[in-house]
């Protein structure tokens, strides 16, 4: 396993740990202090972080199996970038960051989509 793959797997584990912590904190300590819209955004960020953290594990394992595929390797980085930008910007605005920080969420969402596309095309083009 390469250093990059170990980094991505470690990042996925950390992302899943944080999603668990933030989900529990949100449910037990934050929910009642947020508006319904803010809670929905926060809960969406937690869900997307879980899904894409698991996806990052899978993508990294596929990349380990097919190390020559640049697209598969890129997919992992795009999923990680998406988690930081999409989920991170929602968490930041929930905890008081300026609303402009939330403008990073669509860029993170695009990174998620490109990550899944990169994985799909990468797998489809394996020889």
PAKEFI-788495 format. One line per 8 residues: number of its first residue (from 1); for each residue z, x, y of N, C-alpha, C. Coordinates in Angstrom, 3 decimals. Atoms other than C-alpha are relative to their C-alpha. Layout:
# PAKEFI-788495
NUM) Z/X/Y/Z/X/Y/Z/X/Y  ... .
# end
This chain:
# PAKEFI-788495
1) 0.000/0.860/-1.174/0.000/0.000/0.000/0.000/0.903/1.233  0.115/-0.820/-1.212/-0.987/1.402/3.377/1.145/-0.292/0.974  -1.012/0.205/-1.043/1.308/1.762/6.365/-0.272/-1.312/0.742  0.365/1.243/-0.697/-0.591/-1.043/8.092/0.385/-1.219/-0.826  -0.346/1.133/0.859/-0.134/-3.365/5.127/1.511/-0.181/-0.089  -1.461/0.109/0.006/3.570/-2.555/4.956/0.500/-0.578/1.321  -0.378/0.540/-1.311/3.834/-3.251/8.692/-0.246/-1.505/0.065  0.328/1.429/-0.051/2.089/-6.614/8.349/0.916/-0.816/-0.909 .
9) -0.925/0.723/0.886/4.232/-7.645/5.359/1.401/-0.050/0.602  -1.303/-0.002/-0.675/7.377/-6.592/7.214/0.019/-0.956/1.177  0.108/0.931/-1.128/6.191/-8.522/10.261/0.029/-1.443/-0.477  -0.017/1.357/0.564/5.579/-11.581/8.095/1.412/-0.392/-0.404  -1.379/0.298/0.402/9.089/-11.360/6.652/0.868/-0.256/1.224  -0.759/0.195/-1.235/10.553/-11.000/10.148/-0.365/-1.329/0.659  0.436/1.272/-0.585/8.459/-13.929/11.406/0.604/-1.183/-0.742  -0.579/1.086/0.786/9.713/-16.105/8.551/1.503/-0.096/0.209 .
17) -1.424/0.006/-0.320/13.305/-15.070/9.192/0.242/-0.664/1.358  -0.171/0.578/-1.337/12.932/-15.903/12.890/-0.324/-1.492/0.021  0.329/1.424/0.067/11.260/-19.231/12.094/1.159/-0.786/-0.599  -1.154/0.658/0.613/14.199/-20.110/9.871/1.152/-0.093/0.989  -1.085/-0.008/-0.992/16.723/-19.085/12.516/-0.285/-0.950/1.162  0.343/0.847/-1.145/14.882/-20.812/15.367/-0.067/-1.472/-0.396  0.010/1.382/0.475/14.356/-23.939/13.285/1.408/-0.557/-0.129  -1.387/0.451/0.150/18.038/-24.147/12.420/0.675/-0.148/1.358 .
25) -0.597/0.080/-1.337/19.105/-23.399/15.979/-0.542/-1.207/0.762  0.602/1.136/-0.687/16.674/-25.958/17.319/0.553/-1.321/-0.479  -0.484/1.251/0.575/17.815/-28.682/14.963/1.470/-0.243/0.301  -1.449/0.183/-0.117/21.541/-28.061/15.295/0.574/0.295/1.376  -0.595/-0.367/-1.269/21.964/-26.669/18.788/-0.827/-0.275/1.226  0.895/0.098/-1.156/18.984/-27.373/20.975/-0.608/-1.383/0.177  0.759/1.253/-0.006/17.418/-30.690/20.070/0.490/-1.005/1.048  -0.536/1.013/-0.907/19.741/-32.898/22.123/-0.141/0.374/1.475 .
33) 0.107/-0.422/-1.401/19.237/-30.834/25.279/-1.452/0.071/0.476  1.411/-0.058/-0.368/15.423/-31.014/25.263/-0.590/-1.391/0.140  0.754/1.253/-0.071/13.051/-33.750/26.311/-0.753/-0.168/-1.322  0.744/0.264/1.233/11.082/-35.384/23.514/-1.248/0.882/-0.075  1.215/-0.819/-0.016/7.925/-33.514/24.573/0.333/1.470/-0.259  -0.393/-1.395/0.213/9.713/-30.153/24.722/0.421/0.225/-1.447  -0.404/-0.134/1.394/11.281/-30.772/21.312/-1.209/0.025/-0.921  1.206/0.035/0.828/7.894/-31.655/19.813/-0.736/1.343/0.047 .
41) 0.659/-1.305/-0.131/6.394/-28.421/21.185/0.763/1.072/-0.759  -0.842/-0.986/0.681/9.306/-26.367/19.909/-0.140/-0.138/-1.517  0.110/0.240/1.443/9.142/-27.963/16.448/-1.376/0.417/-0.514  1.350/-0.429/0.379/5.381/-27.349/16.344/-0.069/1.518/-0.100  0.000/-1.464/0.040/5.924/-23.672/17.151/0.694/0.512/-1.264  -0.719/-0.416/1.216/8.460/-23.360/14.325/-0.876/-0.235/-1.231  0.862/0.295/1.152/6.090/-25.049/11.866/-1.162/0.982/-0.090  1.134/-0.912/0.008/3.120/-22.920/12.888/0.444/1.413/-0.353 .
49) -0.486/-1.325/0.348/5.235/-19.792/12.618/0.237/0.101/-1.508  -0.167/0.002/1.457/6.196/-20.742/9.056/-1.350/0.089/-0.708  1.295/0.021/0.674/2.636/-21.548/8.022/-0.707/1.345/0.115  0.761/-1.220/-0.217/1.136/-18.444/9.553/0.742/1.245/-0.483  -0.748/-1.085/0.632/3.941/-16.169/8.373/-0.333/0.090/-1.483  0.406/0.022/1.411/3.176/-17.249/4.822/-1.461/0.423/-0.153  1.403/-0.400/0.022/-0.520/-16.887/5.573/-0.173/1.496/0.182  0.070/-1.443/-0.210/0.082/-13.358/6.801/0.357/0.756/-1.273 .
57) -0.321/-0.627/1.286/1.726/-12.469/3.499/-1.218/-0.066/-0.926  1.162/0.151/0.873/-1.220/-13.873/1.562/-1.182/0.842/0.443  1.124/-0.769/-0.533/-3.793/-12.262/3.825/0.192/1.493/-0.252  -0.275/-1.421/0.217/-2.106/-8.875/3.543/-0.154/0.371/-1.475  0.170/-0.272/1.428/-2.011/-9.104/-0.248/-1.477/-0.002/-0.394  1.446/0.002/0.251/-5.712/-9.999/-0.301/-0.620/1.280/0.567  0.511/-1.238/-0.603/-6.388/-7.066/2.055/0.326/1.210/-0.867  -0.366/-1.100/0.892/-4.543/-4.779/-0.350/-0.958/0.051/-1.191 .
65) 0.916/0.081/1.161/-6.805/-5.963/-3.174/-1.420/0.417/0.366  1.353/-0.308/-0.461/-9.978/-5.500/-1.079/0.071/0.865/1.262  -0.234/-0.845/-1.169/-9.258/-2.545/1.221/-1.257/0.344/0.799  1.227/-0.320/-0.719/-12.914/-2.047/2.172/-0.404/-1.086/0.998  0.394/1.104/-0.875/-13.139/-5.415/3.923/0.726/0.076/1.342  -0.564/-0.055/-1.358/-12.604/-4.982/7.653/0.362/-1.400/0.494  -0.277/1.378/-0.438/-12.724/-8.759/8.151/1.322/-0.506/-0.549  -1.264/0.435/0.587/-9.840/-9.382/5.769/1.161/0.708/0.703 .
73) -1.038/-0.736/-0.722/-7.808/-6.649/7.459/0.196/-0.568/1.402  -0.073/0.582/-1.338/-8.631/-8.127/10.866/0.724/-1.337/-0.017  -0.635/1.318/0.099/-7.450/-11.555/9.688/1.513/0.099/0.149  -1.446/-0.172/-0.108/-3.890/-10.302/9.307/0.442/0.261/1.430  -0.354/-0.306/-1.400/-3.807/-8.866/12.815/-0.182/-1.222/0.891  0.216/1.206/-0.802/-5.234/-12.085/14.245/1.107/-1.028/-0.236  -1.097/0.933/0.270/-2.587/-14.198/12.493/1.287/0.467/0.680  -1.191/-0.528/-0.674/0.158/-11.917/13.803/-0.099/-0.201/1.509 .
81) 0.212/0.211/-1.433/-1.315/-12.059/17.305/0.186/-1.468/0.357  -0.156/1.432/-0.236/-1.487/-15.844/17.070/1.455/-0.418/0.007  -1.428/0.352/0.030/2.184/-16.071/16.116/0.699/0.456/1.280  -0.646/-0.511/-1.215/3.225/-13.891/19.042/-0.397/-0.828/1.208  0.471/0.697/-1.203/1.056/-15.675/21.609/0.270/-1.500/-0.038  -0.179/1.450/0.074/1.171/-19.278/20.396/1.477/-0.361/-0.080  -1.407/0.356/0.203/4.697/-19.542/19.045/0.880/0.621/1.078  -0.820/-0.695/-0.989/6.146/-16.965/21.397/-0.035/-0.635/1.367 .
89) 0.087/0.617/-1.324/4.847/-18.650/24.530/0.701/-1.355/0.034  -0.710/1.286/0.049/6.206/-22.031/23.420/1.505/0.227/0.003  -1.433/-0.310/-0.015/9.608/-20.534/22.631/0.437/0.447/1.388  -0.366/-0.528/-1.317/9.624/-18.699/25.948/0.121/-1.114/1.032  -0.088/1.085/-0.983/8.888/-21.817/27.981/1.149/-0.951/-0.323  -1.144/0.833/0.384/11.472/-23.781/25.985/1.297/0.588/0.544  -1.224/-0.667/-0.449/14.078/-21.202/26.985/-0.037/0.393/1.473  -0.045/-0.155/-1.443/13.136/-21.232/30.660/-1.016/0.907/0.646 .
97) 1.037/-0.835/-0.614/10.160/-18.930/31.170/-0.882/-0.866/0.889  0.908/0.782/-0.862/7.734/-19.980/33.904/-1.073/-0.716/-0.812  0.979/0.820/0.724/5.278/-22.661/32.845/-1.287/0.758/-0.275  1.217/-0.782/0.194/2.419/-20.177/33.225/-0.015/0.780/-1.300  -0.082/-0.709/1.279/3.654/-18.343/30.147/-0.590/-0.870/-1.109  0.540/0.926/0.997/2.687/-21.436/28.169/-1.514/0.031/-0.089  1.464/-0.080/0.037/-0.956/-20.765/29.052/-0.490/0.983/-1.056  0.377/-0.915/1.076/-0.912/-18.097/26.344/-0.153/-0.736/-1.335 .
105) 0.053/0.744/1.266/-0.547/-20.774/23.640/-1.432/-0.257/-0.479  1.361/0.215/0.502/-4.259/-21.691/23.514/-0.676/1.285/-0.490  0.563/-1.275/0.456/-5.174/-18.006/23.187/0.559/0.322/-1.386  -0.589/-0.186/1.323/-2.736/-17.767/20.282/-0.610/-0.927/-1.024  0.651/0.944/0.909/-4.245/-20.884/18.744/-1.395/0.469/-0.392  1.324/-0.554/0.293/-7.684/-19.302/19.022/0.119/1.181/-0.961  -0.214/-1.127/0.921/-6.324/-16.160/17.336/0.264/-0.512/-1.417  -0.215/0.592/1.327/-5.062/-18.343/14.470/-1.335/-0.402/-0.633 .
113) 1.275/0.479/0.526/-8.485/-19.948/14.057/-0.914/1.154/-0.388  0.841/-1.157/0.305/-10.300/-16.624/14.225/0.536/0.772/-1.205  -0.592/-0.656/1.164/-7.861/-15.173/11.703/-0.409/-0.672/-1.300  0.394/0.715/1.217/-8.581/-17.881/9.165/-1.497/0.127/-0.243  1.447/-0.187/0.141/-12.312/-17.604/9.852/-0.307/1.396/-0.529  0.199/-1.377/0.443/-12.153/-13.837/9.430/0.349/0.163/-1.476  -0.381/-0.061/1.413/-10.327/-14.220/6.125/-1.063/-0.668/-0.871  1.007/0.729/0.787/-12.831/-16.812/4.870/-1.311/0.747/-0.115 .
121) 1.262/-0.733/0.032/-15.892/-14.809/5.847/0.174/1.317/-0.769  -0.268/-1.238/0.727/-14.294/-11.618/4.557/0.010/-0.200/-1.504  -0.042/0.287/1.435/-13.591/-13.159/1.174/-1.389/-0.382/-0.524  1.332/0.444/0.430/-17.043/-14.751/1.026/-1.003/1.157/-0.108  0.958/-1.118/0.001/-18.747/-11.409/1.637/0.439/1.168/-0.881  -0.443/-1.071/0.914/-16.801/-9.345/-0.943/-1.073/0.203/-1.054  1.012/-0.330/1.019/-19.161/-7.580/-3.287/0.681/0.437/-1.266 .
# end
